[in-house]
Amino acid sequence: MLGDAQADALTRIAVSGRLLDVLVGPAGAGKTTAMNALRRAWEAEHGSGSVIGLAPSAVAAQVLADDLGIATENTAKWWQNHLIHGTTLEEGQLVIIDEASLAGTLSLERITHLAQDAGAKVLLVGDYAQL
């Protein structure tokens, strides 16, 4: 069950119309629960597989994949796949970048730019107590 603050944050993210939104909270605040609810709602609107996950490390990406049941990758490998294989984003996709405070500015800029070109949305998720 989502708390009132979680439900409010997710509603604002889902309907903001912005290219980039941020979900910030300390460990244990319910970010994973909120992201899971957002994933389900997003996929109900945009179709199965319309939510992908990225994280600055392979370990963090695997945790995100396990927690949300979505395809995930670390940001560096995803970018290499983009350059080598043409992997890209699609209109209507939601790109969740977990542990975003640990991601490099260049990686975030590149991914956000591709999302903008494709008509996708980026959600940066993190803990203000990290880094």
N, CA, C and O atoms as a printed pandas DataFrame, in Angstrom:
     atom_number atom_name residue_name chain_id  residue_number  x_coord  y_coord  z_coord
0              1         N          MET        A               1    0.829   -1.177    0.000
1              2        CA          MET        A               1    0.000    0.000    0.000
2              3         C          MET        A               1    0.880    1.250    0.000
3              4         O          MET        A               1    1.892    1.323    0.697
4              5         N          LEU        A               2    0.473    2.208   -0.784
5              6        CA          LEU        A               2    1.199    3.470   -0.830
6              7         C          LEU        A               2    0.680    4.426    0.235
7              8         O          LEU        A               2   -0.520    4.498    0.503
8              9         N          GLY        A               3    1.616    5.159    0.835
9             10        CA          GLY        A               3    1.231    6.226    1.749
10            11         C          GLY        A               3    0.762    7.428    0.953
11            12         O          GLY        A               3    0.923    7.476   -0.267
12            13         N          ASP        A               4    0.189    8.383    1.633
13            14        CA          ASP        A               4   -0.311    9.581    0.957
14            15         C          ASP        A               4    0.800   10.334    0.235
15            16         O          ASP        A               4    0.603   10.796   -0.889
16            17         N          ALA        A               5    1.965   10.462    0.866
17            18        CA          ALA        A               5    3.083   11.179    0.248
18            19         C          ALA        A               5    3.577   10.454   -1.002
19            20         O          ALA        A               5    3.903   11.084   -2.008
20            21         N          GLN        A               6    3.628    9.115   -0.927
21            22        CA          GLN        A               6    4.048    8.332   -2.090
22            23         C          GLN        A               6    3.064    8.493   -3.235
23            24         O          GLN        A               6    3.465    8.734   -4.373
24            25         N          ALA        A               7    1.780    8.359   -2.940
25            26        CA          ALA        A               7    0.756    8.476   -3.979
26            27         C          ALA        A               7    0.785    9.859   -4.614
27            28         O          ALA        A               7    0.646    9.987   -5.830
28            29         N          ASP        A               8    0.962   10.879   -3.810
29            30        CA          ASP        A               8    1.031   12.243   -4.325
30            31         C          ASP        A               8    2.246   12.420   -5.226
31            32         O          ASP        A               8    2.140   12.998   -6.307
32            33         N          ALA        A               9    3.395   11.926   -4.787
33            34        CA          ALA        A               9    4.619   12.043   -5.596
34            35         C          ALA        A               9    4.455   11.325   -6.927
35            36         O          ALA        A               9    4.844   11.856   -7.967
36            37         N          LEU        A              10    3.890   10.137   -6.909
37            38        CA          LEU        A              10    3.730    9.369   -8.152
38            39         C          LEU        A              10    2.749   10.028   -9.103
39            40         O          LEU        A              10    2.971   10.049  -10.314
40            41         N          THR        A              11    1.680   10.560   -8.567
41            42        CA          THR        A              11    0.717   11.262   -9.414
42            43         C          THR        A              11    1.380   12.440  -10.093
43            44         O          THR        A              11    1.202   12.652  -11.293
44            45         N          ARG        A              12    2.145   13.208   -9.331
45            46        CA          ARG        A              12    2.835   14.370   -9.893
46            47         C          ARG        A              12    3.834   13.959  -10.977
47            48         O          ARG        A              12    3.944   14.621  -12.008
48            49         N          ILE        A              13    4.554   12.874  -10.740
49            50        CA          ILE        A              13    5.527   12.389  -11.723
50            51         C          ILE        A              13    4.820   11.918  -12.990
51            52         O          ILE        A              13    5.211   12.275  -14.102
52            53         N          ALA        A              14    3.789   11.122  -12.812
53            54        CA          ALA        A              14    3.111   10.507  -13.955
54            55         C          ALA        A              14    2.456   11.520  -14.880
55            56         O          ALA        A              14    2.399   11.298  -16.090
56            57         N          VAL        A              15    1.966   12.615  -14.342
57            58        CA          VAL        A              15    1.215   13.563  -15.170
58            59         C          VAL        A              15    1.913   14.905  -15.349
59            60         O          VAL        A              15    1.310   15.848  -15.861
60            61         N          SER        A              16    3.157   15.006  -14.942
61            62        CA          SER        A              16    3.845   16.302  -14.976
62            63         C          SER        A              16    4.051   16.844  -16.387
63            64         O          SER        A              16    4.075   18.058  -16.590
64            65         N          GLY        A              17    4.199   15.956  -17.351
65            66        CA          GLY        A              17    4.489   16.403  -18.704
66            67         C          GLY        A              17    5.945   16.809  -18.899
67            68         O          GLY        A              17    6.340   17.221  -19.990
68            69         N          ARG        A              18    6.739   16.692  -17.840
69            70        CA          ARG        A              18    8.159   17.039  -17.937
70            71         C          ARG        A              18    8.954   15.874  -18.498
71            72         O          ARG        A              18    8.579   14.711  -18.346
72            73         N          LEU        A              19   10.046   16.205  -19.142
73            74        CA          LEU        A              19   10.998   15.204  -19.623
74            75         C          LEU        A              19   11.677   14.509  -18.458
75            76         O          LEU        A              19   11.942   13.309  -18.522
76            77         N          LEU        A              20   11.960   15.240  -17.407
77            78        CA          LEU        A              20   12.754   14.745  -16.288
78            79         C          LEU        A              20   12.059   15.055  -14.974
79            80         O          LEU        A              20   11.646   16.187  -14.723
80            81         N          ASP        A              21   11.937   14.031  -14.141
81            82        CA          ASP        A              21   11.423   14.206  -12.794
82            83         C          ASP        A              21   12.382   13.527  -11.830
83            84         O          ASP        A              21   13.224   12.723  -12.230
84            85         N          VAL        A              22   12.241   13.864  -10.554
85            86        CA          VAL        A              22   13.137   13.363   -9.525
86            87         C          VAL        A              22   12.316   12.804   -8.372
87            88         O          VAL        A              22   11.331   13.406   -7.946
88            89         N          LEU        A              23   12.732   11.649   -7.876
89            90        CA          LEU        A              23   12.139   11.038   -6.690
90            91         C          LEU        A              23   13.274   10.849   -5.692
91            92         O          LEU        A              23   14.176   10.040   -5.910
92            93         N          VAL        A              24   13.222   11.602   -4.597
93            94        CA          VAL        A              24   14.310   11.607   -3.619
94            95         C          VAL        A              24   13.788   11.202   -2.257
95            96         O          VAL        A              24   12.713   11.626   -1.832
96            97         N          GLY        A              25   14.563   10.377   -1.581
97            98        CA          GLY        A              25   14.211   10.002   -0.218
98            99         C          GLY        A              25   15.293    9.144    0.387
99           100         O          GLY        A              25   16.065    8.514   -0.337
100          101         N          PRO        A              26   15.363    9.108    1.703
101          102        CA          PRO        A              26   16.377    8.293    2.366
102          103         C          PRO        A              26   16.067    6.807    2.238
103          104         O          PRO        A              26   14.953    6.421    1.883
104          105         N          ALA        A              27   17.060    5.986    2.529
105          106        CA          ALA        A              27   16.862    4.540    2.532
106          107         C          ALA        A              27   15.709    4.196    3.461
107          108         O          ALA        A              27   15.609    4.722    4.569
108          109         N          GLY        A              28   14.840    3.304    2.995
109          110        CA          GLY        A              28   13.713    2.883    3.810
110          111         C          GLY        A              28   12.488    3.776    3.724
111          112         O          GLY        A              28   11.500    3.547    4.422
112          113         N          ALA        A              29   12.547    4.796    2.869
113          114        CA          ALA        A              29   11.423    5.727    2.762
114          115         C          ALA        A              29   10.297    5.207    1.871
115          116         O          ALA        A              29    9.215    5.793    1.837
116          117         N          GLY        A              30   10.541    4.124    1.157
117          118        CA          GLY        A              30    9.502    3.562    0.294
118          119         C          GLY        A              30    9.662    3.888   -1.179
119          120         O          GLY        A              30    8.703    3.786   -1.944
120          121         N          LYS        A              31   10.869    4.280   -1.588
121          122        CA          LYS        A              31   11.083    4.605   -3.007
122          123         C          LYS        A              31   10.835    3.393   -3.898
123          124         O          LYS        A              31   10.245    3.524   -4.970
124          125         N          THR        A              32   11.277    2.223   -3.468
125          126        CA          THR        A              32   11.098    1.013   -4.278
126          127         C          THR        A              32    9.620    0.673   -4.419
127          128         O          THR        A              32    9.163    0.326   -5.508
128          129         N          THR        A              33    8.883    0.769   -3.340
129          130        CA          THR        A              33    7.440    0.520   -3.396
130          131         C          THR        A              33    6.774    1.503   -4.344
131          132         O          THR        A              33    5.915    1.128   -5.142
132          133         N          ALA        A              34    7.177    2.756   -4.251
133          134        CA          ALA        A              34    6.610    3.787   -5.127
134          135         C          ALA        A              34    6.963    3.522   -6.589
135          136         O          ALA        A              34    6.109    3.637   -7.468
136          137         N          MET        A              35    8.222    3.168   -6.846
137          138        CA          MET        A              35    8.632    2.892   -8.232
138          139         C          MET        A              35    7.876    1.702   -8.799
139          140         O          MET        A              35    7.532    1.692   -9.980
140          141         N          ASN        A              36    7.618    0.705   -7.976
141          142        CA          ASN        A              36    6.886   -0.468   -8.450
142          143         C          ASN        A              36    5.458   -0.087   -8.824
143          144         O          ASN        A              36    4.934   -0.548   -9.838
144          145         N          ALA        A              37    4.836    0.744   -8.014
145          146        CA          ALA        A              37    3.479    1.200   -8.332
146          147         C          ALA        A              37    3.482    2.039   -9.606
147          148         O          ALA        A              37    2.590    1.907  -10.444
148          149         N          LEU        A              38    4.478    2.896   -9.749
149          150        CA          LEU        A              38    4.593    3.709  -10.960
150          151         C          LEU        A              38    4.807    2.839  -12.180
151          152         O          LEU        A              38    4.212    3.087  -13.229
152          153         N          ARG        A              39    5.653    1.816  -12.061
153          154        CA          ARG        A              39    5.888    0.902  -13.189
154          155         C          ARG        A              39    4.584    0.249  -13.640
155          156         O          ARG        A              39    4.285    0.206  -14.833
156          157         N          ARG        A              40    3.824   -0.249  -12.694
157          158        CA          ARG        A              40    2.556   -0.907  -13.049
158          159         C          ARG        A              40    1.599    0.063  -13.745
159          160         O          ARG        A              40    0.981   -0.280  -14.752
160          161         N          ALA        A              41    1.483    1.274  -13.200
161          162        CA          ALA        A              41    0.592    2.269  -13.801
162          163         C          ALA        A              41    1.087    2.689  -15.179
163          164         O          ALA        A              41    0.293    2.828  -16.110
164          165         N          TRP        A              42    2.392    2.891  -15.311
165          166        CA          TRP        A              42    2.965    3.317  -16.595
166          167         C          TRP        A              42    2.740    2.246  -17.652
167          168         O          TRP        A              42    2.339    2.551  -18.776
168          169         N          GLU        A              43    3.000    0.991  -17.293
169          170        CA          GLU        A              43    2.816   -0.096  -18.256
170          171         C          GLU        A              43    1.350   -0.301  -18.605
171          172         O          GLU        A              43    1.038   -0.707  -19.725
172          173         N          ALA        A              44    0.458   -0.033  -17.686
173          174        CA          ALA        A              44   -0.975   -0.123  -17.994
174          175         C          ALA        A              44   -1.349    0.901  -19.058
175          176         O          ALA        A              44   -2.214    0.649  -19.896
176          177         N          GLU        A              45   -0.691    2.058  -19.021
177          178        CA          GLU        A              45   -0.969    3.130  -19.990
178          179         C          GLU        A              45   -0.184    2.979  -21.286
179          180         O          GLU        A              45   -0.718    3.235  -22.365
180          181         N          HIS        A              46    1.085    2.562  -21.190
181          182        CA          HIS        A              46    1.991    2.569  -22.346
182          183         C          HIS        A              46    2.398    1.183  -22.843
183          184         O          HIS        A              46    3.104    1.072  -23.845
184          185         N          GLY        A              47    1.973    0.151  -22.174
185          186        CA          GLY        A              47    2.261   -1.200  -22.629
186          187         C          GLY        A              47    3.394   -1.870  -21.863
187          188         O          GLY        A              47    4.256   -1.222  -21.271
188          189         N          SER        A              48    3.351   -3.176  -21.903
189          190        CA          SER        A              48    4.362   -3.984  -21.233
190          191         C          SER        A              48    5.751   -3.666  -21.791
191          192         O          SER        A              48    5.918   -3.526  -23.003
192          193         N          GLY        A              49    6.726   -3.554  -20.926
193          194        CA          GLY        A              49    8.084   -3.270  -21.357
194          195         C          GLY        A              49    8.377   -1.801  -21.599
195          196         O          GLY        A              49    9.472   -1.455  -22.044
196          197         N          SER        A              50    7.409   -0.925  -21.311
197          198        CA          SER        A              50    7.616    0.504  -21.564
198          199         C          SER        A              50    8.428    1.185  -20.460
199          200         O          SER        A              50    8.740    2.371  -20.558
200          201         N          VAL        A              51    8.765    0.440  -19.420
201          202        CA          VAL        A              51    9.607    0.969  -18.345
202          203         C          VAL        A              51   10.917    0.207  -18.346
203          204         O          VAL        A              51   10.930   -1.022  -18.287
204          205         N          ILE        A              52   12.024    0.943  -18.413
205          206        CA          ILE        A              52   13.337    0.321  -18.316
206          207         C          ILE        A              52   14.095    0.974  -17.164
207          208         O          ILE        A              52   13.792    2.092  -16.747
208          209         N          GLY        A              53   15.082    0.248  -16.668
209          210        CA          GLY        A              53   15.858    0.755  -15.551
210          211         C          GLY        A              53   17.326    0.869  -15.897
211          212         O          GLY        A              53   17.876    0.047  -16.630
212          213         N          LEU        A              54   17.945    1.892  -15.362
213          214        CA          LEU        A              54   19.383    2.086  -15.471
214          215         C          LEU        A              54   19.907    2.441  -14.090
215          216         O          LEU        A              54   19.182    2.975  -13.252
216          217         N          ALA        A              55   21.175    2.136  -13.870
217          218        CA          ALA        A              55   21.839    2.484  -12.617
218          219         C          ALA        A              55   23.326    2.618  -12.896
219          220         O          ALA        A              55   23.824    2.055  -13.871
220          221         N          PRO        A              56   24.039    3.350  -12.061
221          222        CA          PRO        A              56   25.455    3.591  -12.321
222          223         C          PRO        A              56   26.355    2.372  -12.148
223          224         O          PRO        A              56   27.514    2.409  -12.561
224          225         N          SER        A              57   25.861    1.309  -11.558
225          226        CA          SER        A              57   26.665    0.095  -11.410
226          227         C          SER        A              57   25.833   -1.125  -11.785
227          228         O          SER        A              57   24.603   -1.096  -11.746
228          229         N          ALA        A              58   26.533   -2.200  -12.148
229          230        CA          ALA        A              58   25.841   -3.438  -12.505
230          231         C          ALA        A              58   25.098   -4.011  -11.305
231          232         O          ALA        A              58   24.006   -4.556  -11.461
232          233         N          VAL        A              59   25.670   -3.898  -10.119
233          234        CA          VAL        A              59   25.020   -4.405   -8.912
234          235         C          VAL        A              59   23.719   -3.649   -8.655
235          236         O          VAL        A              59   22.685   -4.262   -8.393
236          237         N          ALA        A              60   23.769   -2.325   -8.730
237          238        CA          ALA        A              60   22.562   -1.520   -8.522
238          239         C          ALA        A              60   21.517   -1.813   -9.590
239          240         O          ALA        A              60   20.321   -1.848   -9.300
240          241         N          ALA        A              61   21.965   -2.022  -10.821
241          242        CA          ALA        A              61   21.028   -2.357  -11.903
242          243         C          ALA        A              61   20.348   -3.692  -11.632
243          244         O          ALA        A              61   19.151   -3.834  -11.882
244          245         N          GLN        A              62   21.089   -4.670  -11.127
245          246        CA          GLN        A              62   20.504   -5.979  -10.830
246          247         C          GLN        A              62   19.495   -5.881   -9.688
247          248         O          GLN        A              62   18.447   -6.525   -9.730
248          249         N          VAL        A              63   19.804   -5.086   -8.678
249          250        CA          VAL        A              63   18.867   -4.888   -7.571
250          251         C          VAL        A              63   17.572   -4.259   -8.095
251          252         O          VAL        A              63   16.476   -4.676   -7.720
252          253         N          LEU        A              64   17.707   -3.259   -8.958
253          254        CA          LEU        A              64   16.526   -2.612   -9.543
254          255         C          LEU        A              64   15.717   -3.614  -10.362
255          256         O          LEU        A              64   14.489   -3.641  -10.277
256          257         N          ALA        A              65   16.399   -4.435  -11.152
257          258        CA          ALA        A              65   15.711   -5.454  -11.955
258          259         C          ALA        A              65   14.948   -6.424  -11.061
259          260         O          ALA        A              65   13.798   -6.761  -11.338
260          261         N          ASP        A              66   15.591   -6.867   -9.992
261          262        CA          ASP        A              66   14.941   -7.801   -9.074
262          263         C          ASP        A              66   13.757   -7.162   -8.361
263          264         O          ASP        A              66   12.718   -7.796   -8.177
264          265         N          ASP        A              67   13.918   -5.903   -7.960
265          266        CA          ASP        A              67   12.858   -5.218   -7.210
266          267         C          ASP        A              67   11.647   -4.876   -8.066
267          268         O          ASP        A              67   10.511   -4.971   -7.602
268          269         N          LEU        A              68   11.885   -4.475   -9.321
269          270        CA          LEU        A              68   10.777   -3.991  -10.158
270          271         C          LEU        A              68   10.360   -4.962  -11.258
271          272         O          LEU        A              68    9.294   -4.799  -11.851
272          273         N          GLY        A              69   11.182   -5.965  -11.537
273          274        CA          GLY        A              69   10.843   -6.910  -12.597
274          275         C          GLY        A              69   10.894   -6.288  -13.978
275          276         O          GLY        A              69   10.065   -6.594  -14.834
276          277         N          ILE        A              70   11.883   -5.401  -14.198
277          278        CA          ILE        A              70   12.036   -4.728  -15.496
278          279         C          ILE        A              70   13.435   -4.971  -16.035
279          280         O          ILE        A              70   14.349   -5.337  -15.295
280          281         N          ALA        A              71   13.587   -4.763  -17.333
281          282        CA          ALA        A              71   14.907   -4.843  -17.952
282          283         C          ALA        A              71   15.758   -3.689  -17.435
283          284         O          ALA        A              71   15.321   -2.539  -17.441
284          285         N          THR        A              72   16.966   -3.997  -16.990
285          286        CA          THR        A              72   17.862   -2.969  -16.483
286          287         C          THR        A              72   19.274   -3.173  -17.011
287          288         O          THR        A              72   19.642   -4.250  -17.482
288          289         N          GLU        A              73   20.041   -2.112  -16.916
289          290        CA          GLU        A              73   21.449   -2.159  -17.345
290          291         C          GLU        A              73   22.190   -1.071  -16.605
291          292         O          GLU        A              73   21.579   -0.119  -16.118
292          293         N          ASN        A              74   23.507   -1.200  -16.513
293          294        CA          ASN        A              74   24.247   -0.071  -15.959
294          295         C          ASN        A              74   24.400    0.971  -17.058
295          296         O          ASN        A              74   24.412    0.645  -18.244
296          297         N          THR        A              75   24.514    2.217  -16.649
297          298        CA          THR        A              75   24.478    3.325  -17.603
298          299         C          THR        A              75   25.603    3.260  -18.621
299          300         O          THR        A              75   25.385    3.564  -19.794
300          301         N          ALA        A              76   26.804    2.869  -18.198
301          302        CA          ALA        A              76   27.947    2.804  -19.124
302          303         C          ALA        A              76   27.721    1.739  -20.194
303          304         O          ALA        A              76   27.978    1.975  -21.375
304          305         N          LYS        A              77   27.245    0.579  -19.784
305          306        CA          LYS        A              77   27.006   -0.491  -20.763
306          307         C          LYS        A              77   25.855   -0.111  -21.695
307          308         O          LYS        A              77   25.912   -0.381  -22.894
308          309         N          TRP        A              78   24.809    0.516  -21.146
309          310        CA          TRP        A              78   23.700    0.924  -21.996
310          311         C          TRP        A              78   24.192    1.909  -23.052
311          312         O          TRP        A              78   23.808    1.807  -24.217
312          313         N          TRP        A              79   25.032    2.856  -22.661
313          314        CA          TRP        A              79   25.561    3.834  -23.609
314          315         C          TRP        A              79   26.412    3.148  -24.672
315          316         O          TRP        A              79   26.324    3.504  -25.848
316          317         N          GLN        A              80   27.234    2.173  -24.287
317          318        CA          GLN        A              80   28.036    1.429  -25.270
318          319         C          GLN        A              80   27.129    0.688  -26.241
319          320         O          GLN        A              80   27.387    0.672  -27.445
320          321         N          ASN        A              81   26.074    0.077  -25.728
321          322        CA          ASN        A              81   25.121   -0.599  -26.610
322          323         C          ASN        A              81   24.458    0.391  -27.557
323          324         O          ASN        A              81   24.173    0.054  -28.707
324          325         N          HIS        A              82   24.212    1.598  -27.090
325          326        CA          HIS        A              82   23.665    2.637  -27.957
326          327         C          HIS        A              82   24.641    2.960  -29.087
327          328         O          HIS        A              82   24.249    3.039  -30.252
328          329         N          LEU        A              83   25.904    3.145  -28.738
329          330        CA          LEU        A              83   26.905    3.511  -29.736
330          331         C          LEU        A              83   27.199    2.381  -30.720
331          332         O          LEU        A              83   27.344    2.623  -31.918
332          333         N          ILE        A              84   27.285    1.164  -30.226
333          334        CA          ILE        A              84   27.691    0.033  -31.063
334          335         C          ILE        A              84   26.514   -0.603  -31.793
335          336         O          ILE        A              84   26.609   -0.918  -32.979
336          337         N          HIS        A              85   25.408   -0.790  -31.083
337          338        CA          HIS        A              85   24.272   -1.532  -31.642
338          339         C          HIS        A              85   23.064   -0.665  -31.964
339          340         O          HIS        A              85   22.076   -1.164  -32.501
340          341         N          GLY        A              86   23.126    0.611  -31.650
341          342        CA          GLY        A              86   22.003    1.494  -31.940
342          343         C          GLY        A              86   20.863    1.403  -30.950
343          344         O          GLY        A              86   19.767    1.892  -31.222
344          345         N          THR        A              87   21.105    0.776  -29.789
345          346        CA          THR        A              87   20.078    0.730  -28.751
346          347         C          THR        A              87   19.629    2.155  -28.456
347          348         O          THR        A              87   20.454    3.050  -28.273
348          349         N          THR        A              88   18.334    2.356  -28.413
349          350        CA          THR        A              88   17.843    3.712  -28.157
350          351         C          THR        A              88   16.561    3.653  -27.346
351          352         O          THR        A              88   16.104    2.575  -26.964
352          353         N          LEU        A              89   16.005    4.781  -27.094
353          354        CA          LEU        A              89   14.767    4.881  -26.345
354          355         C          LEU        A              89   13.610    5.093  -27.304
355          356         O          LEU        A              89   13.802    5.484  -28.456
356          357         N          GLU        A              90   12.405    4.827  -26.812
357          358        CA          GLU        A              90   11.213    4.933  -27.645
358          359         C          GLU        A              90   10.211    5.893  -27.031
359          360         O          GLU        A              90   10.220    6.148  -25.827
360          361         N          GLU        A              91    9.358    6.411  -27.878
361          362        CA          GLU        A              91    8.300    7.304  -27.410
362          363         C          GLU        A              91    7.448    6.598  -26.358
363          364         O          GLU        A              91    7.081    5.433  -26.515
364          365         N          GLY        A              92    7.146    7.315  -25.297
365          366        CA          GLY        A              92    6.295    6.765  -24.252
366          367         C          GLY        A              92    7.016    5.930  -23.212
367          368         O          GLY        A              92    6.398    5.490  -22.243
368          369         N          GLN        A              93    8.309    5.700  -23.390
369          370        CA          GLN        A              93    9.048    4.929  -22.395
370          371         C          GLN        A              93    9.305    5.760  -21.148
371          372         O          GLN        A              93    9.404    6.986  -21.204
372          373         N          LEU        A              94    9.409    5.071  -20.035
373          374        CA          LEU        A              94    9.852    5.647  -18.781
374          375         C          LEU        A              94   11.198    5.026  -18.454
375          376         O          LEU        A              94   11.316    3.806  -18.345
376          377         N          VAL        A              95   12.202    5.858  -18.298
377          378        CA          VAL        A              95   13.545    5.406  -17.956
378          379         C          VAL        A              95   13.796    5.772  -16.494
379          380         O          VAL        A              95   13.919    6.947  -16.148
380          381         N          ILE        A              96   13.868    4.756  -15.649
381          382        CA          ILE        A              96   14.142    4.979  -14.238
382          383         C          ILE        A              96   15.643    4.818  -14.028
383          384         O          ILE        A              96   16.206    3.755  -14.287
384          385         N          ILE        A              97   16.279    5.877  -13.560
385          386        CA          ILE        A              97   17.708    5.804  -13.244
386          387         C          ILE        A              97   17.828    5.823  -11.728
387          388         O          ILE        A              97   17.676    6.861  -11.083
388          389         N          ASP        A              98   18.106    4.642  -11.176
389          390        CA          ASP        A              98   18.211    4.497   -9.734
390          391         C          ASP        A              98   19.616    4.886   -9.280
391          392         O          ASP        A              98   20.572    4.834  -10.053
392          393         N          GLU        A              99   19.718    5.272   -8.024
393          394        CA          GLU        A              99   20.985    5.742   -7.456
394          395         C          GLU        A              99   21.592    6.835   -8.330
395          396         O          GLU        A              99   22.797    6.862   -8.577
396          397         N          ALA        A             100   20.736    7.725   -8.785
397          398        CA          ALA        A             100   21.138    8.766   -9.737
398          399         C          ALA        A             100   22.198    9.702   -9.173
399          400         O          ALA        A             100   22.973   10.280   -9.935
400          401         N          SER        A             101   22.247    9.862   -7.857
401          402        CA          SER        A             101   23.260   10.753   -7.284
402          403         C          SER        A             101   24.664   10.198   -7.460
403          404         O          SER        A             101   25.645   10.926   -7.311
404          405         N          LEU        A             102   24.765    8.916   -7.775
405          406        CA          LEU        A             102   26.066    8.287   -8.008
406          407         C          LEU        A             102   26.429    8.239   -9.488
407          408         O          LEU        A             102   27.546    7.859   -9.838
408          409         N          ALA        A             103   25.510    8.616  -10.347
409          410        CA          ALA        A             103   25.748    8.592  -11.796
410          411         C          ALA        A             103   26.496    9.862  -12.212
411          412         O          ALA        A             103   26.334   10.924  -11.611
412          413         N          GLY        A             104   27.296    9.726  -13.230
413          414        CA          GLY        A             104   28.023   10.876  -13.738
414          415         C          GLY        A             104   27.114   11.836  -14.488
415          416         O          GLY        A             104   26.129   11.429  -15.104
416          417         N          THR        A             105   27.456   13.100  -14.427
417          418        CA          THR        A             105   26.673   14.127  -15.104
418          419         C          THR        A             105   26.602   13.883  -16.603
419          420         O          THR        A             105   25.542   14.054  -17.205
420          421         N          LEU        A             106   27.710   13.486  -17.214
421          422        CA          LEU        A             106   27.729   13.233  -18.654
422          423         C          LEU        A             106   26.780   12.100  -19.029
423          424         O          LEU        A             106   26.048   12.208  -20.013
424          425         N          SER        A             107   26.786   11.023  -18.263
425          426        CA          SER        A             107   25.871    9.904  -18.537
426          427         C          SER        A             107   24.417   10.353  -18.444
427          428         O          SER        A             107   23.600   10.023  -19.302
428          429         N          LEU        A             108   24.106   11.104  -17.400
429          430        CA          LEU        A             108   22.730   11.576  -17.237
430          431         C          LEU        A             108   22.324   12.504  -18.370
431          432         O          LEU        A             108   21.197   12.436  -18.860
432          433         N          GLU        A             109   23.230   13.363  -18.782
433          434        CA          GLU        A             109   22.938   14.287  -19.889
434          435         C          GLU        A             109   22.707   13.534  -21.183
435          436         O          GLU        A             109   21.767   13.844  -21.915
436          437         N          ARG        A             110   23.539   12.558  -21.479
437          438        CA          ARG        A             110   23.396   11.786  -22.725
438          439         C          ARG        A             110   22.065   11.042  -22.765
439          440         O          ARG        A             110   21.353   11.078  -23.769
440          441         N          ILE        A             111   21.742   10.378  -21.679
441          442        CA          ILE        A             111   20.502    9.591  -21.635
442          443         C          ILE        A             111   19.287   10.511  -21.698
443          444         O          ILE        A             111   18.318   10.208  -22.393
444          445         N          THR        A             112   19.330   11.621  -20.986
445          446        CA          THR        A             112   18.218   12.564  -20.999
446          447         C          THR        A             112   18.035   13.165  -22.384
447          448         O          THR        A             112   16.903   13.362  -22.827
448          449         N          HIS        A             113   19.122   13.455  -23.067
449          450        CA          HIS        A             113   19.031   13.996  -24.423
450          451         C          HIS        A             113   18.366   12.983  -25.361
451          452         O          HIS        A             113   17.502   13.347  -26.159
452          453         N          LEU        A             114   18.770   11.721  -25.263
453          454        CA          LEU        A             114   18.138   10.688  -26.098
454          455         C          LEU        A             114   16.653   10.543  -25.767
455          456         O          LEU        A             114   15.826   10.352  -26.658
456          457         N          ALA        A             115   16.327   10.636  -24.483
457          458        CA          ALA        A             115   14.919   10.546  -24.076
458          459         C          ALA        A             115   14.127   11.695  -24.673
459          460         O          ALA        A             115   13.012   11.502  -25.157
460          461         N          GLN        A             116   14.696   12.882  -24.640
461          462        CA          GLN        A             116   14.023   14.044  -25.209
462          463         C          GLN        A             116   13.769   13.846  -26.697
463          464         O          GLN        A             116   12.669   14.110  -27.183
464          465         N          ASP        A             117   14.783   13.381  -27.421
465          466        CA          ASP        A             117   14.638   13.146  -28.860
466          467         C          ASP        A             117   13.571   12.095  -29.165
467          468         O          ASP        A             117   12.872   12.192  -30.174
468          469         N          ALA        A             118   13.447   11.094  -28.294
469          470        CA          ALA        A             118   12.521    9.991  -28.537
470          471         C          ALA        A             118   11.106   10.270  -28.031
471          472         O          ALA        A             118   10.160    9.605  -28.453
472          473         N          GLY        A             119   10.953   11.237  -27.138
473          474        CA          GLY        A             119    9.650   11.446  -26.508
474          475         C          GLY        A             119    9.448   10.536  -25.316
475          476         O          GLY        A             119    8.320   10.164  -24.993
476          477         N          ALA        A             120   10.546   10.174  -24.658
477          478        CA          ALA        A             120   10.501    9.344  -23.458
478          479         C          ALA        A             120   10.611   10.244  -22.227
479          480         O          ALA        A             120   10.843   11.447  -22.342
480          481         N          LYS        A             121   10.444    9.651  -21.068
481          482        CA          LYS        A             121   10.536   10.376  -19.793
482          483         C          LYS        A             121   11.619    9.731  -18.941
483          484         O          LYS        A             121   11.784    8.511  -18.954
484          485         N          VAL        A             122   12.355   10.554  -18.202
485          486        CA          VAL        A             122   13.410   10.079  -17.306
486          487         C          VAL        A             122   13.004   10.384  -15.872
487          488         O          VAL        A             122   12.555   11.487  -15.563
488          489         N          LEU        A             123   13.167    9.400  -15.006
489          490        CA          LEU        A             123   12.947    9.576  -13.576
490          491         C          LEU        A             123   14.254    9.275  -12.858
491          492         O          LEU        A             123   14.731    8.141  -12.864
492          493         N          LEU        A             124   14.828   10.305  -12.237
493          494        CA          LEU        A             124   16.022   10.137  -11.426
494          495         C          LEU        A             124   15.586    9.808  -10.010
495          496         O          LEU        A             124   14.783   10.526   -9.414
496          497         N          VAL        A             125   16.119    8.721   -9.476
497          498        CA          VAL        A             125   15.747    8.259   -8.130
498          499         C          VAL        A             125   17.004    8.220   -7.284
499          500         O          VAL        A             125   18.039    7.721   -7.727
500          501         N          GLY        A             126   16.922    8.737   -6.084
501          502        CA          GLY        A             126   18.102    8.704   -5.246
502          503         C          GLY        A             126   17.845    9.071   -3.813
503          504         O          GLY        A             126   16.728    9.373   -3.394
504          505         N          ASP        A             127   18.939    9.030   -3.080
505          506        CA          ASP        A             127   18.964    9.294   -1.651
506          507         C          ASP        A             127   19.875   10.491   -1.434
507          508         O          ASP        A             127   21.056   10.444   -1.777
508          509         N          TYR        A             128   19.337   11.562   -0.869
509          510        CA          TYR        A             128   20.119   12.770   -0.661
510          511         C          TYR        A             128   21.293   12.560    0.287
511          512         O          TYR        A             128   22.190   13.400    0.351
512          513         N          ALA        A             129   21.299   11.453    1.021
513          514        CA          ALA        A             129   22.393   11.184    1.947
514          515         C          ALA        A             129   23.565   10.469    1.268
515          516         O          ALA        A             129   24.612   10.274    1.885
516          517         N          GLN        A             130   23.397   10.082    0.016
517          518        CA          GLN        A             130   24.476    9.436   -0.723
518          519         C          GLN        A             130   25.307   10.477   -1.426
519          520         O          GLN        A             130   24.777   11.475   -1.916
520          521         N          LEU        A             131   26.605   10.257   -1.482
521          522        CA          LEU        A             131   27.570   11.086   -2.199
522          523         C          LEU        A             131   27.398   12.559   -1.864
523          524         O          LEU        A             131   28.132   13.400   -2.383
